[in-house]
Amino acid sequence: MARLWRDQGKRDEARELLAPVYGWFTEGFDTLDLKDAKALLDELSSCAIERPADFLDVRRIQSTPVSRAARNRLTGSRSMSTTPVMM
């Protein structure tokens, strides 16, 4: 679950899920599962955010200004601007 959340960009939630579970263990730190968990915790705790090559930052796209004409094409609206014209 923590890996899935990391891949979805939910780094804080992934760390909050995994850290307490990892903390329950008092031995077995040389096993592959706990080594993997520790590596994931270290990655989630690092400041650098590595994103997959196909990552799409939806927040950036949503905040990009769009012209009225482009917005109308995207929404299928045919309304025209009713800006008054001075003669």
N, C-alpha and C positions, 0 to 999 in steps of 0.2 A: 504494500500500500504506500509506503514512504517513497519508493522509487516512482510509482505512478504519479503521486502528488508532485514530486520533484520535476518530472517530465511535463507536468501541466503548469509549472510555474508557481506551485504552492509550496515554496521552500520552507517558510516558517511553519506551516501546518505539518509538513513532513518531519521536520526536526522535532516539533512538539510531540508528535506521535512516537517517533523512534527513540528519542533520548531516555524517557522513563523505562521503556522496555529493556533497553541496553543496560540501564542502571540496575535492573533487578539481578543481573548475573554477578556472581562472586568468583566464578571459575570458568574454565573452558574458553578463555580468550584466544587460544591457539586454534580453535576450530574455524573452518571456512565461513560458517554463517556469522559468527561474531566478528571475524576479520572484515567481512563484507559490510556488516552493520557499522563498524567503526569507521571504515573508509567512507561510507555514505554520510555518516554524521560529520566527519571532517569536511567533506565537500559542502554539506549544507551549512556549516558554520563559517566557511570561508567567505570573504568579502566579494571575491570575483564571481560574477554570474556567467556561467558558460551556457549558451543556448545552442540547441541543435541547428544545423545549417538551414533546415526548413522552418525555423521558428517564425511565426507571424505575430507581430506586436499589434494586436487589435486596438489597444488604447491609442496608439500613435495614429492609426488610420482613422479612428473615430474623431480625433481632434483636428484632422486635416481639413482646412476650409474647402468647401465645394461650391462651385458657381451655381446660380439658380438654374441655368440651362442643364448642367450636368445632373443636378439633383432631380430635375423634372424627367430627364431621360431614365434615371435609375428607378424612380418611383412610378413611371408611366403617366405622370401628370402632363396634361396638355395646356395648362393655364399659362397665359402670357402675362408678362409684367404690365402693370397698369400705371406706369410712371407717366405723369402728365408731361405733355410736350408744349413748350412755349413757342408761340408763333409771333 
